[in-house]
Amino acid sequence: MSLFLTIVRLVAVSGTCILPAAYGQTDIRVAIPFAFHVNDKDFPSGEYLVKASPGQSMLLLRNSNYSRAQFIMTNAAQSPDPVEQPKFLFQRYGTEYFLSTVWLPGGYAGRQVPPTRRQMELARKSAAPESTIVVAELARKKP
């Protein structure tokens, strides 16, 4: 009986933890016209879907044909102005692009991707990076 009650409690607690995370989730579709890096992974240019929630530190990035996906740990970012459309900010060093920030629509919140070792190494060796913004759109929910 004790094991049964423990399992019931775990299910109840995990359900209350999962539901708030799913609520308010934003699905963003973006066409990225260049190859880029996230963490230590390389991604080709193409269409991507990003699942994000303003209060969550994890993003899910996956390409449109589901052959490539990556969970990304992020930090909170604040915009001085309200974000109307989702945007992806990339830092470019030479010919290499690194995903830096994902701005979520409908508020001031964004998610910042911590720089990788490679990115920090390039930053030490070169001048300030160029910033490139790719404007995205909200993905349509399937009926």
C-alpha positions as a printed Julia matrix, in Angstrom:
143×3 Matrix{Float64}:
  0.0    0.0     0.0
  2.86   2.37    0.82
  4.4    1.87   -2.65
  1.02   2.59   -4.26
  0.66   5.89   -2.35
  4.2    6.89   -3.28
  3.49   6.28   -6.97
  0.23   8.25   -6.77
  2.05  11.17   -5.13
  4.79  11.12   -7.77
  2.24  11.13  -10.58
  0.33  14.01   -8.95
  3.5   16.07   -8.42
  4.89  15.41  -11.89
  1.55  16.35  -13.45
  1.54  19.7   -11.68
  5.11  20.33  -12.81
  4.47  19.44  -16.45
  1.21  21.32  -16.97
  2.55  24.81  -16.21
  5.51  24.21  -18.5
  3.25  23.26  -21.41
  0.89  26.17  -20.76
  1.94  29.31  -22.58
  4.34  27.49  -24.85
  5.17  29.34  -28.05
  5.84  27.49  -31.29
  7.98  29.55  -33.65
  8.75  28.79  -37.29
 11.88  30.37  -38.76
 13.77  30.13  -42.06
 17.47  30.56  -41.38
 19.38  31.37  -44.6
 22.84  30.32  -43.37
 24.53  27.48  -41.51
 24.93  28.16  -37.78
 26.12  26.75  -34.46
 24.15  26.05  -31.29
 26.15  24.8   -28.34
 28.75  22.62  -30.03
 26.44  21.39  -32.81
 26.37  22.54  -36.42
 23.06  23.19  -38.15
 22.55  23.71  -41.9
 20.47  26.54  -43.3
 16.78  25.76  -43.59
 13.4   25.85  -41.88
 13.27  25.25  -38.14
 10.62  24.99  -35.47
 11.4   26.25  -31.98
  9.31  25.46  -28.92
  9.79  27.94  -26.11
  8.08  29.18  -22.95
  8.94  32.55  -21.37
  9.52  31.11  -17.89
 11.42  28.0   -18.97
 15.17  27.78  -19.49
 14.98  25.05  -22.14
 14.26  25.55  -25.85
 13.67  22.82  -28.4
 15.11  23.51  -31.86
 14.35  21.08  -34.67
 14.44  21.23  -38.43
 11.27  20.97  -40.49
 11.81  17.36  -41.57
 12.47  16.21  -37.96
 15.9   14.78  -38.84
 17.77  17.12  -36.51
 16.82  18.39  -33.05
 18.53  19.94  -30.06
 17.45  20.94  -26.57
 19.13  24.22  -25.68
 19.76  25.47  -22.15
 19.26  29.23  -22.04
 19.3   32.18  -19.67
 16.62  34.83  -19.32
 16.97  37.97  -21.44
 15.0   41.22  -21.13
 14.21  43.58  -23.97
 13.84  47.32  -23.26
 10.93  47.39  -25.74
  8.01  44.98  -26.19
  8.73  42.19  -28.67
  6.02  42.1   -31.32
  7.38  39.36  -33.57
  9.63  36.44  -32.68
 13.25  37.12  -33.64
 16.48  35.17  -33.65
 19.72  37.04  -33.0
 22.93  35.54  -34.35
 26.51  36.66  -33.71
 28.79  36.34  -36.73
 32.55  35.92  -36.48
 34.05  35.78  -39.98
 31.86  33.24  -41.77
 30.56  31.47  -38.66
 27.15  32.24  -37.15
 26.2   31.44  -33.55
 22.66  31.54  -32.2
 22.73  34.14  -29.45
 19.17  35.07  -28.42
 15.61  34.04  -29.19
 13.11  36.85  -28.61
  9.6   35.67  -27.76
  6.58  37.7   -28.89
  4.02  39.34  -26.64
  6.21  40.79  -23.92
  9.73  41.75  -22.98
 11.14  38.24  -22.53
 13.75  36.41  -24.51
 16.07  33.44  -24.08
 19.83  33.9   -24.37
 22.11  31.04  -25.42
 25.4   30.98  -23.48
 28.48  31.36  -25.73
 30.44  28.24  -26.59
 34.2   27.79  -26.22
 34.59  28.15  -29.98
 32.61  31.4   -29.93
 34.67  32.8   -27.05
 37.88  31.79  -28.82
 36.79  33.59  -32.0
 35.75  36.64  -29.93
 39.26  36.86  -28.42
 40.93  36.62  -31.83
 38.74  38.98  -33.84
 36.94  42.29  -33.66
 33.43  42.62  -32.28
 30.95  40.26  -33.89
 28.35  41.39  -36.38
 24.78  40.87  -35.26
 22.26  39.38  -37.66
 18.54  39.27  -36.87
 16.23  36.76  -38.52
 12.54  37.56  -38.07
 10.34  34.52  -37.5
  6.63  33.79  -37.31
  4.38  31.96  -34.91
  3.72  28.42  -36.08
  0.1   27.64  -36.78
 -1.52  25.09  -34.55
 -2.98  22.09  -36.35
 -6.75  21.79  -35.89
